[in-house]
Amino acid sequence: MSDQHTPQDPTSQQPQPPFPEQSQPHPGSGETMRPSPDHGEDSYRGADRLAGRVALITGGDSGIGRAVALAFAREGADVAFCHLPEEEADAAETTRLVEDAGRRALAVAGDLRDEDFCAELVARCVDVFGRLDILVNNAAYQMSQPDGLAAITTDQFDRVMRTNLYGMFWITRAALPHLREGASIINTASVQAYKPSPHLLDYAMTKAAIVAFTQGLAGQLAPDGIRVNAVAPGPVWTPLIPATMDEEKVAHFGEQSPLGRAAQPAEMAPAYVFLASQESSYITAEIVNATGGTPLP
C-alpha cells in the first residue's frame, strides 16, 4: 500500500479478485495467505494522536486487530492484545511491530469464551501499564455454512455467540472500573449486521447485537465522559477468510463490493484511530461504515 496521504484510485490500489484458491485450518495465519494482507507496515504514518495512552485490543495478532495495534503504536499508544494460544507466531509479529514503533506491547494468550480469562486480560493490562484508555472489542469467530440453518450445529452456534458477544460483554464489564473521562470503547461490527449473508447467519446475528450493544452502552456511559462507537467493515482480507470459507468463495472474496475488491486491514485502522482520538470527541453511539460502497443505515 502506498503512503496513506497519497490519493489513489480506490478500485485498484489494492489486490483485486480473483485470488488464488486457498484454505487454512482455523484460526488461520496471514503469513501463508496469497496475497499477504497489508496491515500498514510500509504505509501508516502516525501523528501522536494517541500519545501516552494505553489500548487493549482483542484479536490483535492478525487482520484488523494487527493493523489497529500497529496504527495505535505509531500514534503513540502502548498496546495490550489477546490471541488464541495457537496464534503465538502471529502474536509475536504484532508485538514486534508495536515495539518497532517505540511503544510497549503485551500479548496475552487465551480464549474469550472463558469469563475468567476476560477478567484476567483486563487485570494484566492495567497491572503492566497502570491504566486503560482505549478498549477495542475486535475478536470474532465465524464459520460459513452454505447449507443453511440446519447445518449450524449447537457447538458452532455456542462458539460464535460466546466469542463474539459473551467475550465482548465480559471484557467491557471488567474494563469499566478502569476507564476514566475521555476513554473510548470501539467495537467491531460488520456489514453483516445490516445485510446478512445467508451462509453467515449466526455470525450476522452477533454483529447486529454488537450494534445494539454499542448504541445502548454509549447512552449509559455518556454522562461519565466515556465514548462508545463501532466500525462496520465490509469484506476485509484477513486469515478468517481462508480459514472459514470454501476455496471458491475465497477466490472471489470482495467482488460484491461496489469498489470491486476486498479491503486490506490497513484500510480499516484509520477509522479506529479516529474514534480513539480527541478528534472524535463529540462522536458517540456511532457506527462508522467502511464497506467499500455498500450503503448501510
C-alpha positions in Angstrom: 0.0 0.0 0.0 1.3 3.5 -0.9 1.6 6.3 1.6 -1.7 6.9 3.4 -1.7 10.6 2.3 -1.3 10.0 -1.4 -4.6 10.0 -3.3 -5.2 6.8 -5.2 -7.9 5.0 -7.2 -9.8 3.0 -4.5 -10.8 0.4 -7.0 -7.2 -0.6 -7.9 -4.9 0.5 -5.1 -5.0 -3.0 -3.5 -5.0 -6.6 -4.9 -8.3 -7.4 -6.7 -10.0 -10.8 -7.0 -9.9 -13.4 -8.2 -7.4 -14.6 -5.6 -5.7 -18.0 -5.7 -8.0 -20.7 -4.3 -6.7 -21.4 -0.8 -7.8 -22.8 2.6 -6.3 -23.0 6.0 -7.3 -24.7 9.3 -8.9 -22.3 11.8 -7.8 -19.8 13.1 -5.6 -19.3 10.0 -2.4 -17.2 9.6 -1.7 -14.1 7.5 1.8 -15.4 6.8 0.6 -18.1 4.4 -2.2 -16.1 2.7 -1.8 -15.2 -1.0 -1.7 -12.3 -1.4 -0.3 -11.3 2.0 -2.6 -9.0 4.0 -1.4 -5.3 4.2 -1.5 -4.1 7.8 0.1 -0.7 7.1 3.6 -1.9 7.8 5.0 0.3 5.0 2.4 3.0 4.8 0.9 4.0 8.1 2.4 7.3 9.4 1.5 8.4 12.9 1.0 11.9 14.3 0.9 11.4 18.1 -2.9 11.3 18.1 -2.8 8.8 21.0 0.4 9.8 22.7 0.7 8.4 26.2 -2.4 6.3 26.1 -2.9 2.6 26.7 -5.1 0.4 24.4 -6.4 -3.1 24.8 -7.3 -4.9 21.6 -8.9 -8.4 21.4 -7.8 -10.5 18.4 -4.7 -8.3 17.9 -2.5 -11.0 16.4 -3.6 -10.6 12.8 -6.1 -9.0 10.4 -7.8 -5.8 11.5 -6.6 -6.3 15.1 -2.9 -6.2 14.0 -3.5 -3.2 11.7 -5.1 -1.3 14.6 -2.3 -2.3 17.0 0.3 -1.0 14.6 -1.6 2.2 13.9 -2.2 2.9 17.6 1.5 2.3 18.4 2.6 4.6 15.7 0.2 7.2 17.1 2.0 6.9 20.5 -0.1 4.3 22.5 1.2 1.3 24.4 -0.8 -1.8 23.3 -2.0 -4.9 25.0 -3.8 -7.5 23.0 -5.1 -11.1 23.3 -4.8 -14.0 20.9 -5.6 -17.7 20.8 -2.8 -20.0 22.1 -2.3 -21.4 18.6 -1.6 -17.9 17.2 1.7 -17.4 19.0 3.7 -16.8 15.8 1.3 -14.1 14.5 1.2 -12.5 18.0 5.0 -12.3 18.0 4.9 -10.3 14.8 2.3 -7.9 16.2 4.5 -7.5 19.2 7.5 -6.7 17.0 5.5 -4.1 15.0 4.4 -2.3 18.2 7.9 -2.4 19.7 9.5 -1.2 16.5 7.2 1.9 16.8 8.9 2.6 20.1 5.9 1.5 22.3 5.4 -1.2 24.8 3.5 -4.4 23.9 1.7 -7.0 25.9 0.5 -10.2 24.2 -1.8 -12.5 26.3 -2.8 -15.9 25.1 -6.3 -17.2 25.9 -9.9 -17.8 24.8 -12.6 -15.1 25.1 -15.1 -17.9 25.7 -13.7 -18.1 29.3 -15.1 -15.5 31.6 -12.2 -15.7 34.0 -9.7 -15.2 31.1 -11.5 -12.0 30.1 -11.2 -10.6 33.6 -7.6 -11.6 33.8 -6.8 -10.0 30.5 -8.0 -6.6 31.7 -6.2 -7.0 35.0 -2.9 -7.9 33.3 -3.2 -4.8 31.1 -3.8 -2.5 34.0 -1.1 -4.2 36.1 1.6 -3.9 33.4 0.7 -0.4 32.0 -1.0 1.2 35.0 -4.1 2.4 33.2 -6.5 1.7 30.3 -7.7 4.4 28.0 -8.9 2.6 24.8 -10.7 -0.8 24.5 -11.2 -2.3 21.1 -13.5 -5.4 21.1 -12.4 -6.9 17.7 -12.0 -10.6 18.1 -14.7 -12.8 16.3 -15.4 -16.3 15.1 -17.4 -17.3 12.0 -17.9 -20.4 10.0 -19.6 -20.4 6.6 -22.5 -22.8 6.3 -23.7 -22.8 2.7 -26.4 -25.5 3.6 -28.1 -23.0 5.9 -29.7 -23.1 9.3 -29.9 -26.9 9.5 -26.1 -27.2 9.1 -25.3 -24.9 12.1 -24.6 -27.2 15.0 -25.2 -26.2 18.6 -21.4 -26.3 19.2 -20.8 -23.8 16.3 -23.6 -21.6 17.5 -22.3 -21.6 21.0 -18.8 -20.8 19.9 -19.9 -17.9 17.7 -22.1 -16.4 20.5 -19.5 -16.8 23.3 -16.6 -15.4 21.2 -18.4 -12.5 19.6 -20.8 -11.5 22.3 -20.0 -13.0 25.7 -16.3 -12.2 25.4 -17.1 -8.6 24.4 -19.6 -8.3 27.3 -17.2 -9.8 29.9 -14.2 -7.7 28.8 -16.1 -4.4 28.7 -17.6 -5.1 32.1 -14.2 -5.8 33.6 -12.7 -2.7 31.9 -15.3 -0.2 33.0 -13.8 0.4 36.5 -10.5 1.4 34.9 -11.9 3.7 32.2 -11.8 7.4 33.0 -13.3 10.5 31.4 -12.1 10.7 27.8 -11.8 7.0 27.4 -13.0 5.3 24.3 -14.6 1.9 23.6 -14.6 0.8 20.0 -16.4 -2.4 18.8 -16.0 -4.2 15.5 -19.5 -4.6 13.9 -19.9 -5.6 10.2 -21.8 -5.0 7.1 -23.3 -8.4 8.1 -25.3 -6.6 10.9 -27.4 -4.9 8.2 -27.1 -7.1 5.1 -26.7 -10.7 6.4 -25.3 -13.3 4.1 -27.3 -16.5 4.3 -24.2 -18.6 4.8 -23.1 -16.5 7.8 -26.4 -16.4 9.7 -25.2 -16.9 13.2 -22.2 -14.6 12.7 -24.5 -11.9 11.3 -26.8 -12.2 14.3 -23.9 -11.4 16.6 -22.9 -8.4 14.6 -26.4 -7.0 14.8 -26.3 -7.4 18.5 -22.9 -5.6 18.7 -24.6 -2.6 17.0 -27.3 -2.6 19.7 -24.7 -3.0 22.4 -22.7 -0.1 21.1 -25.6 2.3 20.9 -27.1 1.3 24.2 -23.8 1.4 26.1 -23.0 4.7 24.6 -26.1 6.1 26.2 -25.2 4.6 29.6 -21.7 5.9 29.6 -22.1 9.4 28.1 -22.7 11.1 31.5 -19.3 9.5 32.6 -17.4 11.1 29.7 -16.7 7.7 28.0 -17.5 7.3 24.3 -18.6 4.1 22.7 -18.6 3.6 18.9 -18.2 0.9 16.4 -16.7 0.3 13.0 -18.7 -1.8 10.5 -16.3 -3.3 7.9 -17.3 -4.8 4.6 -15.2 -7.6 3.2 -11.6 -7.5 4.6 -8.7 -9.7 3.5 -7.9 -11.5 6.8 -6.9 -15.0 7.9 -10.6 -15.6 8.9 -11.5 -15.8 5.2 -9.5 -18.8 4.1 -9.9 -20.4 7.5 -13.8 -20.3 7.4 -14.9 -20.2 3.8 -14.7 -22.7 0.9 -12.0 -22.1 -1.7 -14.3 -20.7 -4.4 -15.7 -18.1 -2.1 -12.2 -17.1 -1.1 -11.1 -16.7 -4.7 -13.9 -14.2 -5.4 -14.0 -12.6 -1.9 -14.9 -8.9 -2.1 -16.2 -8.9 -5.7 -19.6 -7.9 -4.4 -18.4 -4.6 -3.0 -19.2 -1.6 -5.2 -15.4 -0.9 -5.3 -15.0 -4.5 -6.7 -12.5 -5.7 -4.1 -11.9 -6.6 -0.5 -10.3 -4.1 1.8 -6.9 -4.6 3.3 -6.7 -4.4 7.2 -4.6 -1.3 6.8 -7.7 0.5 5.3 -9.7 -0.2 8.5 -7.2 1.1 11.0 -7.6 4.9 10.4 -11.3 4.6 11.5 -10.3 3.1 14.8 -7.6 5.8 15.3 -10.2 8.5 14.6 -12.7 7.1 17.1 -10.0 6.6 19.8 -8.6 10.1 19.3 -9.6 13.5 20.6 -10.6 14.4 17.0 -13.8 12.5 17.5 -14.6 14.0 20.9 -18.3 14.7 20.0 -19.0 11.4 18.4 -20.5 8.5 20.4 -23.1 5.8 19.7 -21.9 6.0 16.0 -21.3 3.1 13.6 -18.6 4.1 11.1 -19.3 2.1 7.9 -16.3 1.0 6.0 -17.9 -1.2 3.4 -16.4 -0.2 0.1 -19.6 1.5 -1.0 -22.3 -0.8 0.3 -24.9 1.6 1.7 -25.9 0.9 5.4 -28.3 2.7 7.7 
